[in-house]
Amino acid sequence: MDLKSLSKPGGSSPRNADIPQPFMPYVLSFLFLFTISASYAASLSQEESHRKMVALLQEVRAQNLDENPYQGEGQLRQLEDQLQALPDSAPVQDRISLYFRLGIAELFLGQERRALDHLAAAEKMLAGQHSVPAQVVNEIHFRLGLAWLRLGETQNCVLNPNAEHCILPIRPGGFHTLPEGSRQAIPYFQAVLDNTAAEERLRLSARWLLNIAYMTLGQYPEGVPPAHRIPPQAFESQAAFPRWVNVAPALGLDTFSLSGGAVADDFDGDGYLDFFVSTSDLAGQLRFFRNGGDGTFAERTEEANLNGLLGGLNLVQADYDNDGHLDLLVLRGAWFGEHGQHPNSLLRNAGNGTFFDATFAAGLGQDHYPTQTAAWADYDLDGDLDLYIGNETTDTFVAPGQLFHNQGDGTFADVAPTAGVDQYAHAKAVVWGDYDGDRWPDLYVSNLGQPNRLYRNQGDGTFTDVAPTLGVVSPRASFPAWFWDFDNDGYLDLFVAAYAATIADIAAAHLGHSVSVEQARLYRGDGQGGFADVSQDRHLAQPTKPMGANFGDLDHDGFLDFYLGTGDTDYAELMPNVLYWNQAGQRFVDVTFASGLGHLQKGHGVVFADVDHDGDVDIFEQMGGAYRGDGFADVLYENPGFGHGWLAVEVVGVESNRSGIGTQLRVDVVEGGQRRSLYRWVGSGGSFGGNPLRQYVGLGSAERVAQLVVFWPKSGREQVFAEVPVNSIIRVTEGREQLETLALPSFKFAVEHPKRAEHHLHK
């Protein structure tokens, strides 16, 4: 009887080379497909497309009430029926197994008390059953401890939340005022520790959770038995770093939901950064919060015509139709396999405060595949943004990658087969970047459990996978990824996170033990189209398991830092989210615990944005797990400030795509009499969470910005602006000789908000 397996369901061209005219032969080869797509799109008005999506999402919700592996009740009902039909003469081990599985199913649905009753019943039946393997007994005890710990989280962190809850190491403000859950959990974790060998992974997991339980009671470290105590030094950062504070509750931005996406950007054209947040909850409403520019946020979901747009694990923004209004893509169905054939949503910004779901009108609604990752780029340099969607192929369901060519009339057509990027893999991240400096955007795809791919853009509408040749196929268990220039040498580098560690690995690392789990890769670009793995040299060898992730310059020294939203679907995987501080491109320092950003709950969409326009970048994180009972409140960490200068650059494409995605910025500063250059590429950052397209550049202690150089890939032209004012937000319009300085005053976050985000999930 293997109970552990039942605790989860289912289980180089030079930069100045001439650029040819946009490549068209591949378009002609797909003319018939394009004609069908355009005809279909033309047959639907914007309003009809919107109504069709709202109705379809209601159907998806209804169909998944039973079958969805994370939110449906079908498995629970089956187990209840099996238990009801179990004859009195059935072997006791069969009854133990059913009670155990029933308790786990109830726990995942948020029914903690019922789960505890059934798990306790399974434990009671163990009495006198000497033939039951020790690993089964230990698993039952572990899950009982976990269920009690989860009850404590629900009673304290969910129903009575404050900004200190679940921040590791837990401080007095985060202690549980209702101690029942943690108190009851401790004996069960202790029982596992008493009955497992030192090398067993379950033992390490129990030890980790035991220490957390004592922390929530305010009894760490003294109360933890010395043999099982994780030393306090393990929860100290490698360097001093100022502590950040979660201000989301005060602003009404602490939306409570399951895992989802987040984007911060200016969606109403007033210059201030608004928020979109989504949830994978099939009945969960997409929500829009408008920045008032005065320290407050107001929810404008209904006013924005978003009611009925449900679900979505990730969000990606771009002005796909070049009308000057920022649009939004909602991605759905990830992790659900064959049950995840949900439509994505392309939300067109009407420019009047409302959005319309243009998915079907735009030709993006013919096929529905499970996905959570997509990225925008003008891959053929025709001035229109194209879209790649990485779908999830599994052992039982086939979902090819899709490359949607923007036809310039508001519609798209899938050209992935002709382009050579219709991969069949479990894609978890897709990112564009011109890694070889030939102006043509290249595509990196992070595939979970399979080799990753780097598709080099041939400049003729086709791509070639060069990942094996360049040595960037790893890690095999990968998830978020991005292109960036971490060392400011002017060449794009590549970060690919590993999705492999468990709390057993985290515990081992905190105890100073060696850990053999697969780790992240940092590939340094050499400026000639090649990469070198510098992960070890840059001190990125710790075990992590990120989902949401993003990067930005937190201390405004000019070098990009990054934050990982970690976790797993299993309730047991309570591991701190991780903050890495860039040390002038030479190494990264883990300052998670000093910063107060070591949140234990599941981290998804991560956003770096200067929300209050005070010159430093804050961090928003969408929180919550996959199971219906694993919701949590979103967080917004306010940057305490570092006293460094800054520059925010907004670009507007004219010949290029309006969003300026792919545009390169070089900021030349004079600091202490020395000149240095800082580099940024316009985009929304990492693969899971949307930074503003406005680029924030930390200037350190620079006295002045000697010049700003803007390189537009489509035309190959540069614009140079001398003596740019520091500590300002500027706008550069392609081809215009003068830049604009935007008058957008800073503000302080409001201490109170008239209406808190509601803390509930749709059942």
N, C-alpha and C positions, 0 to 999 in steps of 0.2 A: 504494500500500500504506500504509494508515493504522494504524500499530501502536499509537498512543496510545489510540485508541478501543477497542482490544482489551485494555487493561490492567485494565478493570473489566468484570464481567459485566452484561448487560442494561442494561444501563445503570443632676317631682320632687315626690314627695309629702313632706310634713314627716315628721320622724322619729317624732313622737308621734301620727300619724294612727291612727284605729281600724283594726284588722285584721278582715276578714270571716272567717267560718268557712271551714275548708279547702274549696277549690273541688271540686265533685263532678260536674257535668254531663259533663265530658270522660271521667270514669271510666265513666259509664253508656254513653257512646257506644262504649266499647271493652269492654263487659261480656262479650261472647262470647269475645273474645281472653283476657280476664282469667280467665274460667271454665276455658278450656282450659289456661291456664298453671297455675292453682291445682290443677286435677285432675291434671295431669301431675306437679306437684311432690308432691302428696299420695301419688302412687303409688310414690314412691321414699323409702326410709328414708335416714337420714343415712349409715349404713354402706354401703348400696347405691350411693348417689351417689358416695361416696369410691372404692369399688372400680371403678366405671364410669370415673371420671376416670383412675385409675392405668392401667387397661387401654388407654384411648384415647390417652394420652400415649405409651405404648409403640408403638402403631400409628403415631402421628405420627412418632416417631423412625425407625421402620423405613421408612416411605414416603419420608422425606426423605433417605435415605442417598445417593441419586443426584441427585434433582431440585433440592434446595435450592441456591439460587444462591450462598450463602456458605459452606456447610458440606458440601455434597454432592460426590461424586466423579464425577458424571455427565459434566461438561464435560471433566474430565481424561481419562476413558476415551475420549470421542469424539475428542479430539485425538490420543491415542495410536493409536487405530484409523486415523485419517486419515494419520498419519505412516507407519504400517506399510503402508498401501495406496498411498502416494505412489510413482508409477513413477520409475525412475532418470532418465527423460527429462523429468521435470517441470521447469519453469523454476526457477532457483535462488531467485528471489524468493519463490516459493510455499514452498519449503523453509525459507527464513529466517523467513517469517511463522509457519509451524507450530512451529518450534523456539522462537521468541519466545513465542508464546501458550502453548505447553506449559510453558515456564519460569515464566511468570507464574502459571499455574494451580497449579503445584507450590509456588510460593512462598506463595500464599494458603492452601494446605493445610498449611503448616509444613514442607515438604520442601526446606529451603534448599539442601542440597548438590546434589540432583538439579536444582533450579531453576538453580543456577549452571552446572552442566554444559550444560544446554540453551541457556541464554542465551549462554554462551561459544561454543557451537557456532554459534549465529546470528551472533555477532560475527565469528567466523573466516571464515564464508562471505561476509562483506562484501568481503574482499580481492579487488581487481580488478573489483568491481561498480560501475563509475562511474555507472551509471544509477540507482542507489539514491538516493532523495532524502536530502538532508542531515538533514531532520527525522527520518527513520527511523533513520539512523545515531545521531543524538543521543539518540533515545528508547531505543535498545538500550543505549547507554553509560549512560544515566541509570538504567535498570532494573538493569543489572549493578551499578552502585554501590549502589543501594538494596538489592539482594539481599545483597551483602557486608555492608552496614551492619546489615541485619536479622539476619544470622548472628551478628554481634558482639553484638547485643542479646540474642539467645537464649543465647549462651555465657556472657555476663556478667550481664545484668540478670535473666534468667529462671532459669537453672540455678545461678547463684551470686549470689543477690540480696543487696543491703543497702539501707538506708534512703536512701542518697545517690544511688543510681542514677537516671538519667533526670530529675534535678532541674536545670532550667536557671536560671542558668549552671552547668555541671557543675564541681563542686569536687573536690579530691583524693580524697575518699572515694568519689566516683562514677566515677573513672577506670577504664577497662577493664584488668583484669589479663591478659586474653587479647586481645591487640591485633590479631589477624589480620584480623578483619572490617573494622574501621575503616581499617587500613592499606591493605587491598586496595580499599576503596571510594574512597579519595581520588583515585587516578589517573583513575577513570572520571568522577567529578564534574568533575575538572579538564579532561578531554577535552571535556565538554559546554561548559564555560566558554570553552574555546579555539575552539569552533566554532559559537558562537551570537552573535547580535547583542545589543546592550545592552538593547534593549526587549523581548526575548523572555521570556515567563513561565517557560519551562523553564530559562532561564539563572538567573533569580532563585531558582527552586526548588533548582537544583544548588548555587548559592552558599550558600544556607541550610544545606543538608545537609553541604556541605563544612566549614563552620565547626563544625557539631555533631560531625562525625567527628574533627576536630582536638581539640575539647574532650575527647572521650572518651579520647584518647591523652595528655592533659595537655600538649598542644602549642599551645594557644590562649592568647594571640593571636599569639605570636611566630612560630609555625610556619606560619601561614596566609600565603600570598602576599599582599603588601600590596594588590594590585589587587582581590583578592577578599575581603579581611578585612572582617567586620562589626565596627565599632569596639566596644571594651569598654563604652563609655558607653551603647551601645544596650541593654545587659543590666543597667542600673542602674535602680532604682525612682525614682519621682517624689518619694518621701519616705522618711524612716527608719521602719522597722517591725521589730519583733522577729521572730527566725527561729523557725519552728515545726519540730518533729521528728516524723517518721513512727514511731509506736510499734506499728503493726499487727503487724510480725514478732514482737516480743517478747510480744504477747498472743495469738498464734495467730489473728489476724483477717485475715491477709494471704492470704485465699482467692484462689487462682489460677483464672481463668476468662475467658470471653469477656464481651462487654458485658452489663450486667445492671442490676438495680435494688437499692436498699438502703433500709431503714427502721430507725430507732432509736426504740423506745418501750417502755413497760412492758407486756409481754405476759403476765407471770405474776402481776401484782398485788402485787409486793413493793416497788414504788416505784423500783426501779433500771431503767435503760434497757438493753434487750436489742437484739440485731441480727438482722434477717432480710436475707439477701442472695440474689439470684437470678442466673441467667445465661441468655443467649439460646442457649447450647449446647443443642441438642435432646436431648442425653443428660446434661445438667448438672443435678445435684440442687439443689433449693431447700434452703437451709441456715439453721439457727437457732442463734444463740449466746446463751446465758444469761449475764447479768451477775451475778457472784457477790457484788458489793458489797464486795469486798475487793481489787480491783485485778486480778482474773482473770476470764476468760471461758471457759465450757465449752460445747462443741458439744452440743446436745441434739436434733439433727435426728431421729434414730431414735426417741428417747423421746417426741418430740412427734408421732409418727405421720405424719411427712412423707416417709418413704421412697417413692420412685416418683413423686413430684411433680416433674416435670422441666421445664426451660426457664423462660422468663419474662424479658422485657426491663425491666419496670418493676413496682413494688409500691406499693400505696396502702392505708393502714390506716384503720379506723374501726370503731366498735361498731355494726354495722348493725342488730342485733336488740335493742339497748337492754338487754342482760342484764348489763352491767358488765364484760364481758370483751372485750378488743380483738381484732378480726378483721382479716383481710388479704385483699386482692385481688391476684391475680397476672395480669399482662397478657402476651399472647403473640402471635407471628406478625408483628410489625412488620417492615417493609422487604422481606418475602418475597413480597409480591403474592399471586398466586393460590396460591402454595405456602405461604402463611401462614394458611391456614384452620385455625388451632389453637384449641382451647378455652381460655378464660380460667378461672381458678380462684378461687372465693370460699371462703376457708378460715375456717370457724367455730371460734372458740376455745371449747373445752368448759369452760374454767375449772379444769381439773385438770392442766394441763401438756400437754394434747394438742389437736390440731386435726383437724377433719374437713372434707373437701372437699364443701361443700354446694351446689356450682354447679348441678347438675341438680335437686336437691331444691328449690332456691330459684327455679327458673325462668330461670336465666341461661345455660342451655346449649343452647338450641334452634338458634341461629345462631352460626357461628364465622367471625369476620372478623379480618384482621390489624390489630393495634393495639398501642400501647404507652402510651396515655394515657387516664386516667379521673379523675374527681373526685367526691367525695361532698358533698352539701348537702341540706338540707331545703327544697326549692324551693317546696313548697306549705304550709310551716309547720304541718304536722300532727303534728310531734314525732318523725317517723321519717326517717332518712336515705335519700335517693334517690341514684341513681347515673347519671352521664352517661359514656358511653364514646365516645371519638373514634376512629373507624375510618379505614382507609386505602384510599380509592378511587384507582385508577390508570387508565392508558389501557386496560388489558386486564381490570380487575377492579373490580366495583362493590361498595362497602361503606358503607351508610348509617350516620350517627351514631345512637346509641341512648340514649334517656332511660328508665331503668328506675324506675318508680314503686314505692316500698316500700309494700306492702299491709298492713304491720303484723303479719303472721303469719309472717314469715320468708321470704316469697316476693315476687317482683318481676314486673312486666309492662312491656313496652316501649310507651311512649306518645309516642315521638318524632314520628310523623307528625301526630298531633292537636296536639301542643304546638308544632309548627313548627320543630323543631330536628333533623330527619332529614337533615342536609346530606350531600352527596356530594362529599367532598373528601379530601385527604391530610392528615388531622388529626395534628399532632405535639404539641399541648398543649391541654388543657382545664382551665380554672380558674373557680371560682365567686367572686363578690364582689358585695356590695351597693354598687355604685359611685354610685348616686343617693340612697342613704340612705332608701329607702322601706321597708326591712326585708326585702323580697323578694330572695332571691339571684339575681343575674344571671350569665350564662354567657359567657365569652370562649373562642373556639376559634382556635388558631393553626394555619393551614393552609399547608403547604409548597408554594410555587409557585402559590398562589391567594390571593385576598383573605381576610384574617382576618375573623372575625365576632364581634360583641358582641350577644348575644341579651338584650334587656331583658325581665325578668320582668313580665308584665302583671298578675300577681296573680290570674289566673283559670284557670291551668293552661296558658296559651299564652305564647309569646315572640315578640318582633319584633326583627329584625336592625337595629340602629341604628349599626353600625360606620361605614358610609359617611357618615352624617349627622354623627357625632361625630369623624370623621377618624382612626379607629384601625384602618384596614385594613392598614397597613404594619407591618413590612417584608413584602414578598411572599415572599421566601425566609426564612421564619421557623421557629422551633423552640420552645425552652422559653419559658414565660411565667408571670407571676404578678401577683396583686393584692397591694399592700402600701402602707404609708404611709411613704415614704422621708424626708419632711421634718417629720413629727410635727405636721401641721396638723389632724389629725382626719379627713381625707378620703382615701379610697382612691385610690391611683395605680396605674398599669399599666406593667409592664415586658415587652417582647417582644423576644427576641433574634433576631438575623439569623444564618442558617445559609448563609453565602455565601463567606466568605474561604477562601483556600488558603495554603499556605506561601509562594507567590509574593507574595501580598498582605502576609503577615506580614513577610517579608524586606524588602519595599519600605518598609513602615512603620518598621521598625527602622533602615533606611538614611536615613530622613527624607524619602522620596519621597511624593508625593501618591498616595492610593489611592482609586479610584472605586467599590469594591465596596460593596454595600448594607450598612448598619450597623443596630445595635440602635435601638429606640425606647423612650424613657422618656416616658410620658404622665402629666402631673400633673393630678390631679383638682381641679376648681375648687369642689367643694362644692355645685354646682348641677346636677350631672348632665353636665357637660362636661369636656373634656380639652384640654390644650395640650402640644404636643411640646416638651420641654425637653432633649432628648438632647444637643444641642450645648452648651447653657448649662451642663449638668452634667458636661461633659467625657467623654462616652461615645461618641466618634466613632472609636475605634480599630477596626480590622478584627478580628473574632473569629468563631469557628465552634463554638458550644457545643451540646452535646447534654444531658448532665446539668447541672443548675444548681440553686442554692438560695440562701437568704439568711438572715441572722441578725446579731446584734450582737456582733461579735468582740471589740471593745475595751470593751464595756459603757459606752459614752458615751450610750446611749439612742437612737442612730441605726443603722439597719439597713445592713449591708454585704452584699456578695454575691460568690459564687464560681462560675466557669464551668468546667465540664469539657468540654474542647474536643477536636476531631479530626474524622476522616472515615474511611470504610472503607478508603481507599487507604493502604497502608503508608507512602507518602511523606509523609503529612500529620502529621508530627511537629511539633506546635506546643504551646507552653506553656499549661497551664490558667491561668486569669486570676483574680486577686483584686482587687476594687475596694473601697476604704476610703471610707466615707461621711464627708464633712467637714461635719457639722452641717446636712445637707440642702442645702447650697449647691453642692457639687460632689463628684465622686468621683475618687479618686486611685488609680492603678494601682500596687500595692505587691507585685506578683507576685514579682519577683526578690529583694527584701529579705526577704520572708516565708518563702522556701523552698517555696512552693506551686506553683512553675512546672513541674509534672510534664509530661513530653513525651508520655506514653502517653495512650491514648484514655480520656477521663473520662466516666463515665456517672452512675449514681445518686449524688447529692450530699446529705449530711446534716449539718445543724448541730445539735449536741446537747451538753449538759454531761454527758458520759459518766461522769466521775469525781466529780461532785457537788462540785467545788471552786469553783463559782460562775462559771466562764467556759466559753464554748461552744467545743467541739472540732469538727473537721471530719472526717467519714468520706467516702471516695469509692470507689465500685465502679469498677474499672478493667478494660480489655480492649476489643478491637475486635470487628468483626463476623465476620471470616474465621476459619476454624478454626485457622489458624496464628498468630493475633494475640492470644493470651491474655496477661494480666498480673495481677500480684498487687494486691489491694485495699490501700488505705492509710487510716491513722487519724492525723491530725495533732493533736498535743497543743498546746492553747493555753498559751503561756508565762505568761499572766496580765498584766493591766494595772493592777491595784490599785484598780479601781473597784467600787462597790457594785452589788448586783443583787437581783432579785426573780424567783422562778419561781412561776407561777400555773397551777394545775390546776383546771379547772372540771368540774362534774358536773351534767348536765342532769336535771331531773325531769319537768317539763312539756315542756321542749325535748328534743332528741335527747341521749342520754346522753353522747356525746363532747363536746357543747358546740360543735360545729363551726359557725362563723358568729358566735359570741358576740364582742362587742366589749369590750375592756378599755381603761380610761383610768387611768393611774397619775399622780397629781399629786405631784410631789416639790418639796422646798425645797432649793435649792442656792445657797450663797453669799448667803442672804437673799432670793433670788429664787425665785418659783414658776414651774414649767413643767410641761407635760403630755406624757406619752408614750402612744402608742396602739399596740395590737395587736389582731389579729383571730385567733380560734382556728382553726387549720388546720395542715396538714402542710407549708406553705411552697410551694415551687415545684412545677413540673409533672413533674420527673424527679428523684426522691429524696424521702424522707419524713422531715421533721423530727418530733420528738415533738409530740404535741398539747399537752403542757405548754408554756406560753409563758414564754420567758426575756426579761426586761426589764432592760437595763443602766441603772443609776442615776447613772452618772458619779460626781461627788464629792458627791452629795446627802447632806445630813445625815439626812433623814428622808423617809418616804413619808407625806404628809399625808392622802391618801385613795386608795382604790382604788374605781373605779366599774365595775361589771359590767352590761352591757346585754344582755338576752336578747331576740333578735328575735321569737321566737314570741309571747311575751306582751306585748312592748313595755315590760316593767318593768325598772327599774334597782335594783341593790343597791349600797349605799355602805358602805364599811368605812373607819373612820378610824384613823390612826396604825398602819399596817401595819408589822410588823418588817422591817427591811432584812436582806439576806443570808440569806433564808429561802425555803423551799419551802412554799407554802400551797395549800390546797384550798378552793374556794368551791363550795358545793352550792346549786343553784337553790332559792330560797325560804327557806333556812336563815339565821338572823340572825347566827350566829357562823361565822367562818372557822376552818379547822383549820391548825395548823402541823405539817408532817410532819417527823418526826425521822429524817432520812436522812443519816448522817454521810458526809463526803467521804473519799476514799481516794486513795492513789497507785497508779499503774499498776505492775503487777508487771514486774520487769526481765526475767524469764525465764518461759517457759511450757513445760509438759511436752511439748506436742505442737504442732508447727508445722502450719499448714494445708498440705495436700498440693499440690504444684506439678505438676499434670498436667491434660490435657484428655481427654475421652472421644473416642475415634476411631470 
